[in-house]
Structures are given as structure tokens and as C-alpha cells.
């Protein structure tokens, strides 16, 4: 009995373009290979897929209803459509549902200017809100060392949860409760680890996880990002020093193009915290 080759390939068509990818890869990965951007709020390549936001819906020939591209494995010969009138309507509704009780505090939110929710609303021309629901969001959490958690802004993408469980190995965050009452809580322990906290801020697509040292200190578009190397804690990290008028406000790192893939060590996060307090 022969084993299936580890590098077996499958062929599919996306928006009229043929593409070949490794067996087991998802539709969104295949689309990225073609340079086709499928909108999403919860997908992050370095984490396992969640399929929570439902914005990445695509149509597959022969399948009755649209499916999520982020966690649907591509199979041989499928024909995928990423743009249609139906998909446009459904994506708009998914975005509107995220905004049902989202606070209108963009002017004072530290994520403004680099918020994925702002961008996706603009890209999809979401200008109205036909839905309504009781606001059952939990109050702000302000007693964590480095983060202010704002559940009313959270879209439950679970990136902050997964970065701890899958990459940092700490896993302090979890989804608590269900349905519209769900929020990001803690699994337990006496104190939230700063390592997972800082990386939770980095992966949050909205302003739900806010850095306390950076909060209301500067607007992101006024900061110059200076490429640098971090050696804190003995680890080598490619980072951006976010500076203004020769003052360091925060340290960030990019996903996909750095050797550390956007992750920052505890020592780097701490040094940024101390510098921000000067």
C-alpha cells in the first residue's frame, strides 16, 4: 500500500485563473498565490483558521451556498468565484453584524488608522445599519498589566487566543460565554503574562486589545517606523521603532516578512514599555 506523496499538488480555478497548490492548502492560500485578495477579519497565516468572521465567503461551482475560503481545503478541479453580487451583499451583512453595537469611538481609539474593521467598511462601502440588537457587551478590563481590553470593540476573531495557544505557548486568553455574550477572558492564574499580552495587541484587528503604555500617546499616522534589529533577551528580531521627534513610542514587527514573523519577545515588549514611560 503506497503512501500519499507529501508534496502532492491539486489544480483549481479562481476567477478564471488556473492555479496549482499543495494538497491540504485552503482556497484563500490558493487565491493569495494568484495575487487575489479575499477580504477577511479573522484569518492570519501564522495561526490556525477560525472561520469566525464569515467575510471570506466565496462561491464554488456545484456547491449550493457560499463557503468560507479561509478554512475550506481546495480540492482537485474546483472552480471558485471570489467576486459576485451575492457575495458582495453577504459580506456587507457580515460586516454590518460586527458593527451592530460597535462603539462609535474611532476618533479616540488607538487602533484608528490601522484598524482592519475601518478598512473593510471603507472597501465595501458599508454606509448603513439595518440591524439592531441588545447591547450585552462586558465592561472594559483595566486591571491587566499592559493591556486594556475593550469587549465592546471585539469581533471575536480569536487571534489573541490563538497566538498564545499556538505560538507563545502561554495560552492565557480564552473565549468566555456564548453567542452575543461571548467575550475574551482568561483561563486563570494570578497575572496575565506580558509576553502574550503584547502579542495579543499586535494581532488584534480592531481596538479591543489596547497597549496601556501607548494609549492616547500618539496617532499611528504621525509616527515614523524605523527598521531595526532587536537583541533583547538573546533573541534576534526584526522590528520597527515607532518614533516621533526622537522619542520612541512603541515597537512593532511585521507578519510574513520578518524572521520572527511579527512576534515580539517579552524583553522587547518590556523595553518598549519602559521607553514609553520616559
N, C-alpha and C positions, 0 to 999 in steps of 0.2 A: 504494500500500500504506500503510495507516494505522498509526501507532504507537500502542501501548497507552498509555492515559492514565496519567500518573504518579500520580494520586490515585484510581485505580480502587479500588472497595471490594468486599469479599466479605462474605457473610452466613453465619453459622453459629449453632448452638445448643449451649450449655454448661449442663449440669444443668437443662435445661428452660427456660433463658432465652435469648432471641434477642439477638444482638449483631452489630454491623457494624464492621469494621475495614479498614484499608488493605491492599490486596493485597501479599503478601510478609511480613506480620506473622505471628508464631508463635502457637500455641494459648495459651501462657502469657501473652502480651501481651493476647490477647482476654479471657482469664479475669480479668486484672487490671482491665480496663475495666469488668467486671461486679462487681468487688469480691470475686471468688472467689480465695482463696489456695491455690495449688497448692504443696505442700511441695517444697523443693529445697535442695541444698547447694552446687551449683556455678554456679548462674545468678546473674548480676549484669547489670542492664540496660545499664550503660555499656560492657560488654565483649561480644565475640562469644561465641556459645554454644559449650559444650563437650559437654554430654550425658554427662558422666563419672559423676555420682553415681547416676543412674537412679532417683532418688526421685520425680521429677516425672512418673512414669508415669500415663497416662490411657487410657481406653478410647474408641475411635472406632467408631461403628456401621458394620458391614461390614468392619472390619479384624480379622484373626484374633487378633492378640495386642496387648497394651497397648504404647503408643509413648510416647516422651519428649515432653513438652509444650514444653520449652524450645527445642528446635531443629527441631520439626516445623511447617512452614508451614501455616497454616489455609487450607483451600480451600472453595469455594462449596458450601453446603448440608450440610456435615458435622455430625454430631450427636456431641457429646463428653460423656463422663461422667467426673467427677473423683473421685467417692467411690463405692466398692463394696467388698464383702467381699474380692474378688480383689485389688483394688488395695491394700487395707489389708494383706493378707498379703505381697504382693510388696514393698511399701515397707518393711515391718518387716524383711524379709530383706535388703534393700539396706542398711539401717542397721546390722543385725547384722554384715554383712560388713565394714563400715567399722570396727566395734568389735572384730574378731577378735583383733588384737594391739595395740589401742589401750591405752596405759598407764593404769593407774588412779591417776593423779596429779592429779585435779581439785582437791584441796584446796590444792595448791601451784602450780597452773598459773595464769599471769597472765590467761588467757582466761576463767577461771571467772567466771560471772555474765553474760558477754556472748558465750558460745560457742554457735554455731548447732547444733553436734552435741549439746550438753546439751539445748538447747531441743527439737530434733526427737525426741530419745529420750523426753523427757517427754511431748510432744504425742502420740506414737504408742504410748505405754505399752510401750516396749521393756524388758522386765524379765528376759529370759533370753538365753542364748547357746548355741545348739545347734551352732555351727560351731567348728572349730579349724583351725589352720594353723601351720606352722613360722614362727617369728619371724625374718625376714631383714632387718629394718629397719637402715638405716645409723646409725652413731653420731651424736651431736649435732655440729653445726658451730658452733664458738665463736670462730673467728678472723675473722669478718666485722666491720666497724667498728661497726655499730649494731644488728645482728640476731643473735639466737641461733636457729639453725634446728634444729628437733627433728623429724626424719623419721618417728619412730615415731608422732607425733600427726597426721601429714599424711594427708589423704584424697584427694590428687591432684586437686583441683578445678581447678587450673591458673590460678586468679585472679592469683596473684603473677606468673606467667609473662606472662599477657596484659596486665596493667596496664603492664608495661614495654614490651612489643612494640607495644601499640596506643595507649597514652595518653601515657606519659612519653617514648617514643621511644628508650629506652635498651636494653631487651631483654637484660638481663644474665643472667636466670634461664632455665632450660630443664628439661624432663623428661629425666632420665638413666636408662638401663637400661629394662627392660620388665617387664610383669607385676607379680608381688608384690615384685620387687626394684627397682621404679621409685622414684625419689625426685627432689626438686628440687635441681638442681645449677646450675653456672654455665657460661656459654658461653665464658668465658675472660677474659683481662685481668689486670692486676696488683691491682686493688682493686674491690670492689663499690661502685657509686655510691650515696651516701646518699639520693639522690632516689628511686630505685626501691626502696631498702630500706625507707624509711619508709612508702611507699605500699603495699608488699607486706604490711607489718604490718596496715595499715588494712583491706585486702580479705580477709585470711586469716580463714576462718570458724571456725577452731579455734585451738589454741595451738601451731601448728607454726612460725610466724614471730613471735618474741617480741622486743620492744624491749629492748635491753640497758639503756638509761638508766632505763626504767620497771620493769624486772624486780624483783619482790618488794619494791617500794617502797610500794604501796598496793593495796587491793582496789577494783575499779571501782565497787561499790555505795556506797562511802564517800566518793566524790568528787562534788563539785558541779560541774555543767557550766554555765559562764558564757558566754553567747553574746558573740562579739566579732568584730572585723574585723582581718585580718592584712594588713599592707602590706610584709612582708619581701620583699626582692628586687625591689621595684617592682610586684609582682602583688597584686591585690585578692582576698582570700579570706575567706569566711565560716567562722569556726572556733568551736570550743567550748574554752574554757580549763578544763581539769580540775584543780580546786583543792581543797585541804583545809587548813583552819587558815591561810589566807592564803598557802599555798605552791603553786606551780604544779608539777604532776607530769607532765603531758603535754598536747599539743594535738591535738585530733581535729576531724573535719569530717564532716558527714552527706551521704550519697548522695541524689541526687534532689531535694533541697530547698535546696541552696546553689548559688551562681553558679559555684563551682569543682567542683561535683558530687563532693565528698568528697576531691578530690585536694589534696595539700599540696605547696608548693614546697620546694626544698632549703633555702632560707633559713629558712622557718618550722620545718621539721624540725630544723634545726641550733639555732635559738633555743630550741626546747623541750628539746633535748638539753643545752644549756648550763645552762638554768634548772634542769633536773632534777638537775644535779650540784652545785648550790649547797648 
